Amino acid sequence: MKKAIVVGATGGTGASVTEELVKRGIQTVAFGRSREKLEKLRASLDNPEHLSIAVGDAFRPDDIVLASVGADVLFHCANVPYHEMVNKLIPLGESVMEAAQRLSLKVVVIDGIYPYGRRQMERVTEDHPKEPHTRKGKTRLAYEKMLFDNRWNRAKVMIVRLPDYFGPTANEASYLGSTLEAIAAGKMAFFIGNMRVPREFVYLPDAAFMIAELAGRDEAYGENWHIPGAGLISGKEIVRIARQASGSTKPVIPLGRGGLSLLGMAVPVMKEVVEMLYLTEEPLVLSGDKYERLIGPVRATAFEEGLTVTVRALQRKKDSLLVVNSN
């Protein structure tokens, strides 16, 4: 991998992947819609010479092609608002793949676990049956079929699947992102789903490292890959660690079906979460066997360390924003 473009570079996974590529000294283009956000991302990485920015719309293949000249790998980290997934996810993916087809690019698509449906084995391998029973799961399965369609015969694609995630760059696209932001700010927080059931979460810097490792292997393309976390942890334990790191004692309120439906009257995205709550009650845990066997050891930062680093990074970000706004 000599040059890469990260589409959706200012999102949670995109920013983390961009940071990992920059650390590796890879010539990188950060692509997104907001110049302001792209410039903030570049500044947060100390304005490295090998990181450039490109402003464009990921729904327009021409914009991606223009920004991708000279690249050999495209990381597709862009996403759509949760409540627009059914209508916009596949058109977004088709735009990215059209650009990759024109330039004969390798494509690394970051996705989640929705296509699997309910868990049918203790640790889910890449061969787990895909039998989604939700609208979003069915959309994500159709998305996978589109990505691997024969019409993209000049592009090579892999799908990298993550469980829910957290990290300094995570945002509202992550169930846990907004919870940790509120705790870091010393505010009352909400936790989506059951706080007692241990679930899998992956620390984004770990995920970005493993994604970059996969991207550099020609033999990894054409397949699905799992990026597991450091094990299982309950919401109660997450809150304990986050509060200890932040010094906050404000309450954290769990949101179940009733609370989400009520909030959804004002915030559409909350209503959309309800159908996926089964994943917080019947957790689906990813197996890292394939990665360990063919790539190397899974990188897994302990939750205590990862959550503490995340909360303190969020606090520093908040403090720097306050300083900027006061000036």
C-alpha positions as CSV (number, residue, x, y, z in Angstrom):
1,M,0.0,0.0,0.0
2,K,1.7,3.1,-1.3
3,K,-1.1,5.7,-1.2
4,A,-4.6,5.4,0.3
5,I,-7.8,7.5,0.4
6,V,-10.1,7.4,3.3
7,V,-13.7,8.2,2.3
8,G,-15.6,9.5,5.4
9,A,-12.3,10.4,7.1
10,T,-13.9,12.6,9.8
11,G,-16.2,9.9,11.1
12,G,-15.4,7.7,14.1
13,T,-13.8,4.8,12.1
14,G,-12.5,7.1,9.3
15,A,-10.6,9.3,11.7
16,S,-9.0,6.4,13.5
17,V,-8.0,4.6,10.2
18,T,-6.6,7.9,8.9
19,E,-4.5,8.3,12.1
20,E,-3.2,4.7,11.7
21,L,-2.2,5.2,8.1
22,V,-0.4,8.5,8.9
23,K,1.5,6.7,11.7
24,R,2.7,4.1,9.2
25,G,4.0,6.9,6.9
26,I,1.5,6.1,4.1
27,Q,0.6,8.8,1.7
28,T,-3.0,9.4,2.6
29,V,-5.9,11.5,1.4
30,A,-8.7,12.3,3.9
31,F,-11.9,12.7,1.9
32,G,-15.1,14.3,3.3
33,R,-17.8,16.9,2.9
34,S,-16.6,19.4,5.4
35,R,-13.4,21.3,4.8
36,E,-13.5,22.6,8.4
37,K,-13.7,19.0,9.9
38,L,-11.0,17.8,7.5
39,E,-8.7,20.6,8.5
40,K,-9.4,19.9,12.2
41,L,-8.5,16.2,11.6
42,R,-5.3,17.2,9.9
43,A,-4.4,19.6,12.7
44,S,-5.1,17.0,15.4
45,L,-2.5,14.8,13.7
46,D,0.1,17.6,13.7
47,N,-0.4,18.5,10.0
48,P,1.8,15.7,8.5
49,E,3.1,16.3,5.0
50,H,2.0,12.9,3.8
51,L,-1.7,13.7,4.7
52,S,-3.7,15.8,2.3
53,I,-7.4,16.6,2.3
54,A,-10.1,16.5,-0.4
55,V,-13.5,17.9,-0.1
56,G,-16.3,16.1,-2.0
57,D,-19.5,14.2,-1.9
58,A,-19.2,10.4,-1.5
59,F,-22.5,10.0,-3.4
60,R,-20.7,11.4,-6.5
61,P,-18.2,9.0,-8.1
62,D,-16.5,11.8,-10.0
63,D,-15.6,13.5,-6.7
64,I,-14.0,10.3,-5.4
65,V,-12.2,9.6,-8.6
66,L,-10.7,13.1,-8.7
67,A,-9.4,12.7,-5.1
68,S,-8.1,9.2,-5.6
69,V,-5.6,9.7,-8.4
70,G,-2.5,7.7,-7.6
71,A,-4.1,5.7,-4.8
72,D,-4.1,2.0,-4.7
73,V,-6.3,1.4,-1.7
74,L,-9.6,3.1,-0.8
75,F,-11.0,2.8,2.7
76,H,-14.8,3.2,2.7
77,C,-15.6,4.5,6.1
78,A,-18.5,6.8,5.2
79,N,-21.9,6.0,6.5
80,V,-25.5,7.3,6.3
81,P,-27.8,8.6,9.1
82,Y,-29.3,5.6,11.0
83,H,-32.8,6.5,10.0
84,E,-31.8,6.8,6.3
85,M,-29.9,3.5,6.0
86,V,-32.6,1.6,4.1
87,N,-32.7,4.2,1.3
88,K,-29.2,5.6,1.1
89,L,-26.7,2.9,2.2
90,I,-26.6,1.0,-1.1
91,P,-26.5,4.1,-3.4
92,L,-23.5,5.3,-1.3
93,G,-21.7,2.0,-1.7
94,E,-22.4,1.9,-5.4
95,S,-20.9,5.4,-5.8
96,V,-17.7,4.2,-4.0
97,M,-17.5,1.0,-6.0
98,E,-18.1,2.9,-9.3
99,A,-15.1,5.1,-8.5
100,A,-13.0,2.1,-7.5
101,Q,-14.0,0.3,-10.7
102,R,-12.8,3.2,-12.9
103,L,-9.5,3.3,-11.1
104,S,-9.0,-0.4,-10.5
105,L,-8.7,0.2,-6.7
106,K,-8.6,-2.1,-3.8
107,V,-11.5,-1.3,-1.4
108,V,-11.7,-1.9,2.3
109,V,-15.3,-1.5,3.5
110,I,-15.9,-1.0,7.2
111,D,-19.2,-2.6,8.3
112,G,-21.0,-4.1,11.3
113,I,-22.6,-7.3,12.4
114,Y,-26.3,-6.7,11.4
115,P,-26.4,-9.1,8.4
116,Y,-25.9,-12.1,10.7
117,G,-29.2,-11.8,12.5
118,R,-29.5,-13.8,15.7
119,R,-26.5,-15.6,17.1
120,Q,-26.3,-19.3,16.3
121,M,-22.9,-20.1,17.7
122,E,-20.9,-19.0,20.8
123,R,-18.3,-17.1,18.8
124,V,-19.4,-16.1,15.3
125,T,-17.0,-16.9,12.5
126,E,-17.0,-15.3,9.0
127,D,-19.0,-18.4,7.9
128,H,-21.9,-17.8,10.3
129,P,-25.2,-18.0,8.4
130,K,-26.5,-14.6,7.3
131,E,-30.2,-14.7,8.2
132,P,-31.2,-11.1,9.2
133,H,-34.6,-10.6,10.7
134,T,-34.6,-6.8,10.8
135,R,-34.9,-4.2,8.1
136,K,-31.4,-2.9,8.8
137,G,-29.9,-6.4,8.8
138,K,-31.6,-7.2,5.4
139,T,-30.3,-3.9,4.0
140,R,-26.8,-4.6,5.2
141,L,-26.9,-8.1,3.6
142,A,-28.1,-6.6,0.3
143,Y,-25.2,-4.1,0.7
144,E,-22.7,-7.0,1.0
145,K,-24.1,-8.7,-2.1
146,M,-23.8,-5.4,-4.0
147,L,-20.2,-5.0,-2.9
148,F,-19.2,-8.4,-4.1
149,D,-21.2,-8.1,-7.4
150,N,-19.4,-9.2,-10.6
151,R,-20.0,-5.9,-12.2
152,W,-17.0,-4.5,-10.2
153,N,-14.6,-6.7,-12.1
154,R,-11.7,-4.2,-12.0
155,A,-11.9,-3.5,-8.3
156,K,-11.0,-5.8,-5.4
157,V,-13.1,-5.5,-2.2
158,M,-13.0,-6.8,1.3
159,I,-15.5,-6.3,4.1
160,V,-14.2,-5.8,7.6
161,R,-16.8,-6.3,10.3
162,L,-16.6,-4.6,13.7
163,P,-18.8,-4.9,16.8
164,D,-19.9,-1.7,18.5
165,Y,-16.9,0.4,19.2
166,F,-15.5,3.2,21.3
167,G,-12.4,5.4,21.2
168,P,-11.3,9.1,21.1
169,T,-12.7,9.5,17.6
170,A,-16.1,7.7,18.1
171,N,-19.2,9.8,17.7
172,E,-23.0,9.4,17.8
173,A,-22.7,6.6,15.1
174,S,-21.6,4.4,18.0
175,Y,-24.1,3.4,20.7
176,L,-21.4,4.0,23.3
177,G,-19.9,7.2,21.8
178,S,-22.5,9.6,23.1
179,T,-22.6,7.9,26.5
180,L,-18.9,8.4,27.0
181,E,-19.0,12.0,25.7
182,A,-21.6,12.9,28.3
183,I,-19.7,11.2,31.1
184,A,-16.5,13.0,30.0
185,A,-18.4,16.3,30.1
186,G,-19.7,15.6,33.6
187,K,-23.3,15.4,32.3
188,M,-26.2,13.0,32.8
189,A,-25.8,10.3,30.2
190,F,-28.0,7.6,28.5
191,F,-26.9,4.1,27.9
192,I,-28.6,2.2,25.0
193,G,-29.7,-1.3,25.9
194,N,-29.3,-3.6,28.8
195,M,-26.5,-2.5,31.2
196,R,-26.2,-5.9,32.9
197,V,-25.5,-8.2,30.0
198,P,-21.8,-8.3,29.0
199,R,-21.3,-7.4,25.4
200,E,-18.4,-7.1,22.9
201,F,-16.9,-3.7,22.1
202,V,-13.8,-2.9,20.1
203,Y,-11.3,0.0,20.8
204,L,-11.0,1.9,17.6
205,P,-7.2,2.3,17.6
206,D,-7.0,-1.5,17.9
207,A,-9.5,-1.9,15.0
208,A,-7.7,0.6,12.8
209,F,-4.4,-1.2,13.3
210,M,-5.9,-4.6,12.3
211,I,-7.8,-3.0,9.3
212,A,-4.5,-1.5,8.1
213,E,-2.8,-4.9,8.4
214,L,-5.5,-6.5,6.3
215,A,-5.4,-3.8,3.7
216,G,-1.8,-4.5,2.9
217,R,-2.4,-8.2,2.1
218,D,-3.5,-9.0,-1.5
219,E,-4.8,-12.3,-0.4
220,A,-7.3,-10.7,2.1
221,Y,-9.5,-9.2,-0.7
222,G,-12.6,-10.9,-1.8
223,E,-13.6,-11.9,1.7
224,N,-15.2,-11.0,5.0
225,W,-13.0,-10.4,8.0
226,H,-13.9,-10.0,11.7
227,I,-12.2,-7.5,14.0
228,P,-13.0,-8.7,17.6
229,G,-12.7,-6.6,20.7
230,A,-10.9,-7.4,24.0
231,G,-13.7,-9.6,25.3
232,L,-17.0,-8.8,27.0
233,I,-17.9,-6.1,29.3
234,S,-21.2,-4.9,30.9
235,G,-22.6,-1.4,30.7
236,K,-22.3,-1.1,34.5
237,E,-18.6,-1.9,34.3
238,I,-18.1,0.6,31.4
239,V,-19.8,3.3,33.4
240,R,-17.7,2.6,36.5
241,I,-14.5,2.9,34.5
242,A,-15.6,6.0,32.6
243,R,-16.8,7.8,35.8
244,Q,-13.5,6.9,37.5
245,A,-11.6,8.4,34.6
246,S,-13.7,11.6,34.4
247,G,-14.5,12.2,38.1
248,S,-18.2,12.5,37.2
249,T,-20.9,11.2,39.5
250,K,-23.9,12.2,37.3
251,P,-26.4,9.4,36.6
252,V,-26.4,7.2,33.6
253,I,-29.8,6.1,32.5
254,P,-30.4,2.9,30.5
255,L,-32.7,3.2,27.5
256,G,-34.9,0.3,26.6
257,R,-37.7,0.0,24.1
258,G,-40.0,2.3,25.9
259,G,-37.5,5.1,26.5
260,L,-36.1,4.9,22.9
261,S,-39.6,5.0,21.4
262,L,-40.5,8.0,23.5
263,L,-37.3,9.9,22.6
264,G,-37.9,8.8,19.0
265,M,-40.9,11.2,18.8
266,A,-38.4,14.1,18.9
267,V,-35.2,12.4,17.6
268,P,-36.0,10.0,14.7
269,V,-32.7,8.1,15.0
270,M,-33.6,6.9,18.5
271,K,-36.8,5.2,17.3
272,E,-34.7,3.4,14.7
273,V,-32.5,1.8,17.3
274,V,-35.4,-0.2,18.8
275,E,-35.3,-3.0,16.3
276,M,-31.6,-3.6,17.0
277,L,-31.9,-3.8,20.8
278,Y,-31.9,-7.6,20.6
279,L,-28.1,-7.3,20.1
280,T,-27.8,-5.8,23.6
281,E,-29.9,-8.7,25.1
282,E,-28.5,-11.6,23.1
283,P,-24.9,-10.4,22.3
284,L,-23.2,-11.6,19.2
285,V,-19.5,-12.1,19.7
286,L,-17.0,-12.2,16.8
287,S,-14.4,-14.8,16.5
288,G,-10.9,-13.6,15.7
289,D,-9.6,-17.1,14.7
290,K,-9.4,-16.3,11.0
291,Y,-7.4,-13.1,11.6
292,E,-5.0,-14.8,14.0
293,R,-4.5,-17.8,11.7
294,L,-3.8,-15.8,8.5
295,I,-2.7,-12.3,9.6
296,G,-1.4,-12.3,13.1
297,P,-2.3,-11.7,16.8
298,V,-5.5,-9.7,17.5
299,R,-4.6,-6.4,19.1
300,A,-6.8,-6.0,22.2
301,T,-6.2,-3.1,24.6
302,A,-7.7,-3.8,28.0
303,F,-11.1,-2.1,28.6
304,E,-9.7,-0.2,31.7
305,E,-7.0,1.4,29.6
306,G,-9.0,2.0,26.4
307,L,-11.9,3.6,28.2
308,T,-9.7,5.7,30.4
309,V,-7.7,7.0,27.4
310,T,-11.0,7.7,25.5
311,V,-12.7,9.6,28.3
312,R,-9.6,11.8,29.0
313,A,-9.2,12.5,25.3
314,L,-12.8,13.6,25.1
315,Q,-12.2,15.9,28.1
316,R,-9.2,17.5,26.4
317,K,-11.2,18.0,23.2
318,K,-14.0,19.6,25.2
319,D,-11.5,21.9,27.0
320,S,-9.8,22.9,23.8
321,L,-13.2,23.8,22.2
322,L,-14.0,26.0,25.3
323,V,-10.7,27.8,24.9
324,V,-11.4,28.4,21.2
325,N,-14.9,29.6,21.8
326,S,-13.8,32.0,24.6
327,N,-11.4,33.7,22.2
